[in-house]
């Protein structure tokens, strides 16, 4: 991985089953999880004066988008460290936790996959 702080090369699948025509599960490594916390953009004193502000909603959406990407990247780094290249049954959840802010939790099953070549039905390493 030429990018030290990324999870490039890790594939994320929301399904726990893959077609054997496309992938072969070489090894199931195990459960992986991570969480990331970010300040809630709604918990500022200014929000008491502007209840319905479009900018507030856009900032919240931006925070959720960035949290989703960050927690996926952190989970991917754990998978790479354990020798895997994919996450099966990937799921991400968001919670608001009082003064802590917005929490993104992600989890799945780390594994090592082999891709099957469509043309000759051979395994690509």
C-alpha positions as CSV (number, residue, x, y, z in Angstrom):
1,X,0.0,0.0,0.0
2,X,1.9,3.1,-1.2
3,X,-0.5,5.4,0.8
4,X,0.5,5.0,4.4
5,X,-2.7,6.5,6.0
6,X,-5.2,4.8,3.7
7,X,-7.0,1.5,3.3
8,X,-6.5,1.3,-0.5
9,X,-7.0,-2.2,-1.8
10,X,-9.6,-3.2,0.8
11,X,-13.0,-4.1,-0.6
12,X,-16.2,-3.6,1.4
13,X,-19.3,-5.8,0.9
14,X,-22.5,-5.3,2.8
15,X,-23.4,-8.9,2.0
16,X,-22.0,-11.8,4.0
17,X,-22.2,-14.1,0.9
18,X,-20.3,-13.6,-2.4
19,X,-20.8,-15.3,-5.7
20,X,-18.2,-18.0,-6.2
21,X,-18.1,-17.1,-9.8
22,X,-16.5,-13.8,-8.8
23,X,-14.6,-14.4,-5.5
24,X,-13.2,-17.2,-3.4
25,X,-12.8,-16.7,0.3
26,X,-9.3,-17.8,1.0
27,X,-9.3,-17.1,4.7
28,X,-11.7,-15.6,7.3
29,X,-9.7,-13.6,9.7
30,X,-12.4,-12.5,12.1
31,X,-14.6,-9.6,13.4
32,X,-13.3,-6.1,13.0
33,X,-14.8,-2.9,14.4
34,X,-14.0,0.7,14.8
35,X,-15.6,4.0,16.0
36,X,-15.0,7.6,15.3
37,X,-16.4,10.6,17.3
38,X,-17.0,14.1,15.9
39,X,-18.5,17.2,17.4
40,X,-22.2,17.6,16.7
41,X,-22.7,20.8,14.6
42,X,-26.2,21.2,16.2
43,X,-24.8,21.6,19.7
44,X,-23.6,25.2,19.5
45,X,-25.1,28.1,21.3
46,X,-25.9,29.8,18.0
47,X,-28.4,27.1,17.1
48,X,-30.8,28.3,19.8
49,X,-31.3,31.4,17.6
50,X,-31.6,29.7,14.3
51,X,-33.7,26.5,14.5
52,X,-34.3,25.9,10.8
53,X,-31.2,26.9,9.0
54,X,-30.2,25.2,5.7
55,X,-26.5,25.7,6.4
56,X,-26.9,23.8,9.7
57,X,-28.3,20.8,7.8
58,X,-25.6,20.9,5.2
59,X,-22.9,21.0,7.8
60,X,-24.5,18.0,9.6
61,X,-24.6,16.1,6.3
62,X,-20.9,17.0,5.6
63,X,-20.0,15.7,9.1
64,X,-21.8,12.4,8.5
65,X,-20.2,12.0,5.1
66,X,-16.7,12.6,6.5
67,X,-17.3,10.3,9.5
68,X,-18.5,7.5,7.2
69,X,-15.3,7.9,5.1
70,X,-13.0,8.1,8.2
71,X,-14.5,5.1,10.0
72,X,-14.3,3.0,6.7
73,X,-10.7,4.0,6.3
74,X,-9.8,3.2,9.9
75,X,-11.5,-0.2,9.6
76,X,-9.7,-0.9,6.3
77,X,-6.3,-0.2,7.9
78,X,-7.1,-2.7,10.6
79,X,-8.0,-5.3,7.9
80,X,-4.7,-4.6,6.1
81,X,-2.7,-5.0,9.3
82,X,-4.3,-8.4,9.9
83,X,-3.5,-9.6,6.4
84,X,-6.9,-9.2,4.9
85,X,-8.1,-7.5,1.7
86,X,-11.9,-7.4,2.2
87,X,-14.7,-6.8,4.7
88,X,-17.8,-8.9,4.5
89,X,-21.2,-7.9,6.1
90,X,-19.9,-4.3,6.5
91,X,-22.2,-2.1,8.4
92,X,-22.0,1.5,9.7
93,X,-24.2,3.2,12.3
94,X,-24.5,6.8,13.5
95,X,-25.5,7.8,17.0
96,X,-25.7,11.1,18.9
97,X,-24.3,10.8,22.4
98,X,-24.9,13.9,24.4
99,X,-21.8,16.0,24.9
100,X,-19.6,13.5,23.0
101,X,-21.1,14.4,19.7
102,X,-21.8,12.2,16.7
103,X,-20.4,8.7,16.9
104,X,-19.9,6.5,13.8
105,X,-19.5,2.8,14.4
106,X,-18.5,0.3,11.7
107,X,-18.0,-3.4,11.8
108,X,-17.8,-6.5,9.7
109,X,-15.8,-9.7,9.1
110,X,-12.2,-9.3,7.8
111,X,-11.2,-11.9,5.2
112,X,-8.8,-12.6,2.4
113,X,-10.5,-12.9,-1.0
114,X,-9.2,-14.3,-4.3
115,X,-10.7,-12.9,-7.5
116,X,-11.8,-15.4,-10.1
117,X,-11.0,-14.4,-13.7
118,X,-14.2,-14.5,-15.8
119,X,-12.6,-15.5,-19.2
120,X,-10.9,-18.7,-18.2
121,X,-12.4,-19.4,-14.8
122,X,-9.1,-19.2,-13.0
123,X,-8.1,-17.6,-9.8
124,X,-6.3,-14.3,-10.0
125,X,-3.8,-13.8,-7.2
